[in-house]
Amino acid sequence: MAHEVIDLAANVKAAFYTLQGAEQMLELRQTVARATELSADIASRQHEVGNITDLDLGNERALAEEAKLDLARAEVDVLADREELNTLLGLWGPNTAWKIAPRLPALPTEEMPRHGLESMAVSQRLDLAAARQAVEVQARSLGLARVTALFPDGVFGGEAEREPDGEWTAGPAIEFSVPVFDQGQAAVARAVAELRERQRRYAALAIHIRSQARRADTRMESARRRAAYYEKIVLPLRHQNVAQAQRQYHGMQIGVFQLLQAKRDEIEAGRNYVETLNEYWLARTELERAVGGDLPAGPTPPSATPGTTTGEPSEQPHHMHHGGH
């Protein structure tokens, strides 16, 4: 039951970050729709006076119509993600009028230590503790002194293991009080078979938990690096391109369509950043699920899409408050 509560909390947190990402993506889609609509209006006026071809006008209109469709999908995504969170929280009626900050938290300025995550998972996971207890109960019913009395190859136990970084960490081992004196009786044989099955389930779950922690950690670190690259390299470059395009436009070196294209490229980079940032927070949530508890969170700067939008600091999942939508 306790493990199911932790699993539900992870699902809520994941749904929260998904909704924040959808809200932030909706804001970007609205910006794109306005920009492409403006570009299409300008193209229409220039076409009337013969300054652009039918093909140029058709391209600008197509971009504007596609942007409207993207915006409509983004609006539906926000509504669907809100309902997913309502379902997980068991909310209905007036209680569904809650608000959240519509932007994902920025990357933590200080990332958590990543060593020892597997040991943390093995020691904290309640489902693994329950599986271990099931083995203990079955072994005690046999009067078993040590699990290795039944499994001399030492598959079960694993008092110490070496982590990938070379560090030795302690793992769970099980000992009991009395040896098995009679394994010839049918009832005892069945009990021994049940013990072996529980031991296999325990070992398989421990291996799965370790793998789950490694996979989530790999995804989180990859997303963190990519989001940081967007934030520090790609988005500033796109912002500089827009500024340069504006100067060239005012100097009559380029036309309005080149300026608008530079802005659309900047917004597209912002969209990729938001998707990657959302991937980071979802992977972090999965890592917390894998280790069976919250991870230490470092400080985060105010949330924004660098180079495209600014906004208020983002709230964490437990800061939801009620009010009008």
Phi and psi in degrees as a GROMACS rama.xvg file:
@    title "Ramachandran Plot"
@    xaxis  label "Phi"
@    yaxis  label "Psi"
@TYPE xy
-62.4146  -39.4465  ALA-2
-64.2018  -36.5588  HIS-3
-65.8526  -34.8886  GLU-4
-64.5764  -44.5032  VAL-5
-62.7697  -39.6636  ILE-6
-65.0976  -40.4645  ASP-7
-63.3966  -42.1008  LEU-8
-60.8875  -39.3766  ALA-9
-65.7095  -39.9919  ALA-10
-63.7371  -39.6323  ASN-11
-64.1781  -45.381  VAL-12
-62.826  -42.0978  LYS-13
-63.1058  -42.0913  ALA-14
-65.06  -35.4733  ALA-15
-63.0331  -49.1375  PHE-16
-65.8155  -36.1229  TYR-17
-61.8499  -42.1099  THR-18
-66.0259  -43.086  LEU-19
-59.4215  -43.3605  GLN-20
-61.9356  -39.7907  GLY-21
-66.2939  -39.3454  ALA-22
-63.204  -43.3104  GLU-23
-67.7408  -37.2176  GLN-24
-67.0592  -36.6772  MET-25
-61.091  -41.6223  LEU-26
-60.1689  -42.148  GLU-27
-66.5661  -40.7156  LEU-28
-64.2642  -35.0697  ARG-29
-64.3968  -40.867  GLN-30
-64.1143  -43.074  THR-31
-62.574  -42.9508  VAL-32
-61.9311  -41.7185  ALA-33
-64.9729  -42.4844  ARG-34
-65.2523  -43.7924  ALA-35
-71.7524  -32.7891  THR-36
-65.3654  -41.7082  GLU-37
-62.3058  -44.5093  LEU-38
-61.3983  -41.0192  SER-39
-65.8509  -38.0666  ALA-40
-64.6461  -43.5096  ASP-41
-63.7179  -42.0674  ILE-42
-62.1302  -38.7329  ALA-43
-64.052  -42.6223  SER-44
-67.4287  -39.425  ARG-45
-69.8751  -31.1828  GLN-46
-67.8863  -35.7526  HIS-47
-62.8079  -32.502  GLU-48
-97.6038  6.15145  VAL-49
81.7333  20.3602  GLY-50
-86.1806  -19.3102  ASN-51
-134.159  161.285  ILE-52
-84.1493  170.063  THR-53
-61.3953  -36.3071  ASP-54
-64.949  -43.4894  LEU-55
-61.5637  -43.1302  ASP-56
-63.6554  -43.3261  LEU-57
-62.058  -38.2988  GLY-58
-63.7427  -43.6632  ASN-59
-67.2494  -38.5925  GLU-60
-66.5745  -39.7682  ARG-61
-62.7872  -42.0933  ALA-62
-61.3321  -40.3811  LEU-63
-66.6975  -41.2487  ALA-64
-69.2004  -39.5001  GLU-65
-64.238  -36.8845  GLU-66
-63.8701  -35.9533  ALA-67
-63.7919  -41.0525  LYS-68
-65.6225  -42.347  LEU-69
-61.0868  -39.4944  ASP-70
-64.8451  -42.0882  LEU-71
-62.4259  -41.697  ALA-72
-64.1725  -39.1239  ARG-73
-64.4777  -37.6747  ALA-74
-64.9929  -42.2373  GLU-75
-65.4727  -39.4511  VAL-76
-59.716  -42.5415  ASP-77
-62.2751  -46.8971  VAL-78
-62.4829  -43.7901  LEU-79
-64.5203  -41.3462  ALA-80
-69.2515  -33.3816  ASP-81
-62.8473  -43.7609  ARG-82
-66.8912  -34.8806  GLU-83
-60.6298  -42.8367  GLU-84
-68.9655  -38.5949  LEU-85
-58.3884  -42.6645  ASN-86
-63.793  -45.6746  THR-87
-64.4233  -34.73  LEU-88
-86.9534  -8.12353  LEU-89
69.4314  37.1121  GLY-90
-100.806  148.153  LEU-91
-156.088  166.541  TRP-92
61.8731  -139.304  GLY-93
-61.2974  -23.2201  PRO-94
-70.4331  -9.70878  ASN-95
-85.7814  3.42209  THR-96
-89.8163  27.8002  ALA-97
-74.0681  163.85  TRP-98
-127.208  150.781  LYS-99
-132.738  159.619  ILE-100
-62.1352  128.923  ALA-101
-82.4497  21.5357  PRO-102
-136.053  145.105  ARG-103
-67.2478  149.927  LEU-104
-62.2283  146.858  PRO-105
-70.2942  169.748  ALA-106
-60.6541  142.09  LEU-107
-58.4896  140.23  PRO-108
-71.8197  -23.0042  THR-109
-128.517  115.945  GLU-110
-79.6491  149.771  GLU-111
-69.887  155.48  MET-112
-63.8314  141.277  PRO-113
-106.334  -6.34314  ARG-114
-79.4389  150.99  HIS-115
77.5706  13.8022  GLY-116
-66.9005  -37.9402  LEU-117
-64.2528  -43.5804  GLU-118
-63.2387  -38.8505  SER-119
-61.3308  -43.0184  MET-120
-64.0819  -45.8078  ALA-121
-63.963  -35.4036  VAL-122
-82.7318  -24.2624  SER-123
-103.921  -22.6008  GLN-124
-66.7478  121.76  ARG-125
-71.9268  -31.1894  LEU-126
-68.5289  -32.6771  ASP-127
-71.2572  -38.0802  LEU-128
-62.6457  -39.0359  ALA-129
-65.7992  -39.7606  ALA-130
-65.4232  -39.0985  ALA-131
-64.9501  -40.8051  ARG-132
-63.9188  -37.0826  GLN-133
-62.3451  -38.7213  ALA-134
-65.3641  -44.0179  VAL-135
-60.0909  -45.3254  GLU-136
-62.6071  -45.0299  VAL-137
-65.3999  -40.514  GLN-138
-66.1581  -39.8574  ALA-139
-65.0192  -32.2025  ARG-140
-66.6042  -21.1326  SER-141
-93.2183  -5.88191  LEU-142
68.7593  35.5815  GLY-143
-81.1472  136.105  LEU-144
-81.056  -49.6025  ALA-145
-140.117  143.652  ARG-146
-61.1057  -32.1442  VAL-147
-66.8158  -13.4394  THR-148
-64.2067  -31.0552  ALA-149
-93.7946  -24.7198  LEU-150
-125.913  76.8926  PHE-151
-66.5548  -14.7918  PRO-152
-76.4526  -4.82745  ASP-153
74.605  20.3149  GLY-154
-63.114  -38.4119  VAL-155
-91.7885  151.163  PHE-156
111.027  -101.691  GLY-157
74.188  60.015  GLY-158
-61.9655  -29.4535  GLU-159
-143.698  142.917  ALA-160
-139.584  151.209  GLU-161
-93.5389  126.545  ARG-162
-73.9071  165.136  GLU-163
-57.9516  -28.6124  PRO-164
-84.0752  5.21077  ASP-165
95.5022  -8.25461  GLY-166
-77.971  137.545  GLU-167
-87.9041  133.371  TRP-168
-130.168  153.137  THR-169
-87.3515  143.432  ALA-170
-125.069  173.883  GLY-171
-73.8366  140.552  PRO-172
-134.421  152.524  ALA-173
-125.059  131.864  ILE-174
-130.441  151.534  GLU-175
-134.992  -178.325  PHE-176
-92.3902  -42.8747  SER-177
-127.32  144.206  VAL-178
-72.6988  164.192  PRO-179
-81.6804  123.99  VAL-180
-93.6605  -29.8924  PHE-181
-136.965  107.927  ASP-182
-104.247  6.93019  GLN-183
-83.2616  -21.4379  GLY-184
-73.9617  148.327  GLN-185
-62.0603  -41.4785  ALA-186
-63.346  -40.8689  ALA-187
-66.3853  -39.9299  VAL-188
-61.6462  -40.5956  ALA-189
-65.4121  -40.4444  ARG-190
-64.8038  -38.7082  ALA-191
-65.4181  -40.9605  VAL-192
-63.0616  -39.598  ALA-193
-65.129  -40.2393  GLU-194
-61.2322  -43.9045  LEU-195
-63.2482  -39.1295  ARG-196
-65.4561  -42.2168  GLU-197
-65.4538  -37.5546  ARG-198
-63.3047  -41.423  GLN-199
-64.8654  -40.6355  ARG-200
-63.7979  -40.6657  ARG-201
-61.6945  -48.5393  TYR-202
-62.8384  -42.2991  ALA-203
-64.0963  -40.3944  ALA-204
-66.0696  -41.0633  LEU-205
-61.3753  -42.7119  ALA-206
-63.8782  -43.1285  ILE-207
-62.1982  -42.2041  HIS-208
-63.8682  -44.2432  ILE-209
-60.9289  -44.6147  ARG-210
-64.2979  -41.437  SER-211
-59.9251  -43.0872  GLN-212
-64.1238  -42.3411  ALA-213
-64.813  -43.6727  ARG-214
-62.8484  -46.6475  ARG-215
-64.1398  -39.1627  ALA-216
-64.044  -41.727  ASP-217
-63.3821  -44.7841  THR-218
-64.1143  -41.6633  ARG-219
-63.9596  -46.1063  MET-220
-65.7564  -39.6495  GLU-221
-62.7733  -45.985  SER-222
-65.103  -38.0938  ALA-223
-61.8617  -45.3398  ARG-224
-63.8663  -42.8211  ARG-225
-68.3709  -41.2169  ARG-226
-63.8977  -40.179  ALA-227
-64.4623  -36.2738  ALA-228
-67.0626  -43.2533  TYR-229
-58.2264  -45.5348  TYR-230
-66.3405  -40.7757  GLU-231
-94.1183  -26.213  LYS-232
-115.86  -60.9874  ILE-233
-67.6971  -50.2042  VAL-234
-64.9635  -43.1639  LEU-235
-60.0546  -37.0462  PRO-236
-64.2172  -43.1712  LEU-237
-64.4479  -38.1038  ARG-238
-64.5156  -41.6265  HIS-239
-64.349  -37.8404  GLN-240
-62.4173  -40.5446  ASN-241
-64.2785  -44.02  VAL-242
-61.7883  -41.6811  ALA-243
-65.8637  -40.4759  GLN-244
-63.0086  -37.9834  ALA-245
-64.2294  -41.2223  GLN-246
-64.3614  -43.1438  ARG-247
-67.6474  -33.5952  GLN-248
-66.3466  -44.4068  TYR-249
-66.7909  -27.6671  HIS-250
-86.7442  7.23302  GLY-251
60.9158  32.0829  MET-252
-91.7339  -26.4072  GLN-253
-132.585  164.329  ILE-254
-91.6163  176.259  GLY-255
-65.7067  -31.3886  VAL-256
-68.0025  -36.4837  PHE-257
-65.5914  -38.4076  GLN-258
-63.9271  -45.1828  LEU-259
-66.6676  -34.2813  LEU-260
-65.2171  -40.0881  GLN-261
-61.3226  -39.3318  ALA-262
-67.902  -40.8043  LYS-263
-63.372  -38.3988  ARG-264
-63.915  -37.9445  ASP-265
-64.4693  -42.513  GLU-266
-65.8204  -38.8583  ILE-267
-62.9035  -40.2893  GLU-268
-63.1726  -37.9423  ALA-269
-63.2871  -37.6105  GLY-270
-62.5564  -44.5712  ARG-271
-62.6069  -37.4431  ASN-272
-63.4714  -45.2476  TYR-273
-61.2079  -43.925  VAL-274
-60.8797  -41.9912  GLU-275
-69.876  -39.4485  THR-276
-63.8308  -40.3113  LEU-277
-62.9567  -39.716  ASN-278
-60.757  -38.8438  GLU-279
-61.4815  -50.7597  TYR-280
-68.5586  -32.6351  TRP-281
-68.962  -40.2164  LEU-282
-65.8365  -37.5135  ALA-283
-63.8294  -39.5551  ARG-284
-63.5981  -40.8437  THR-285
-65.375  -35.3032  GLU-286
-66.1986  -39.4983  LEU-287
-63.8043  -38.5448  GLU-288
-62.6954  -40.9408  ARG-289
-66.3401  -39.0432  ALA-290
-87.4854  -7.07362  VAL-291
81.0243  25.6675  GLY-292
177.072  169.526  GLY-293
-66.2689  148.244  ASP-294
-96.9373  149.811  LEU-295
-61.3819  128.722  PRO-296
-102.92  125.495  ALA-297
-79.1541  171.049  GLY-298
-66.5189  147.888  PRO-299
-122.743  142.425  THR-300
-73.4882  170.35  PRO-301
-55.1551  141.301  PRO-302
-77.3799  138.063  SER-303
-167.113  165.665  ALA-304
-99.1637  100.675  THR-305
-54.99  137.095  PRO-306
82.0951  -9.97175  GLY-307
-127.421  -44.1217  THR-308
-140.936  162.088  THR-309
-131.874  163.204  THR-310
-173.068  -175.237  GLY-311
-75.5188  156.729  GLU-312
-58.67  143.391  PRO-313
-80.0556  146.817  SER-314
-89.016  153.302  GLU-315
-84.8001  165.439  GLN-316
-55.073  -30.9989  PRO-317
-86.6707  6.80232  HIS-318
-103.438  20.1458  HIS-319
-65.3073  141.57  MET-320
-134.243  156.828  HIS-321
-90.4474  155.49  HIS-322
160.883  -168.095  GLY-323
-72.0543  147.946  GLY-324
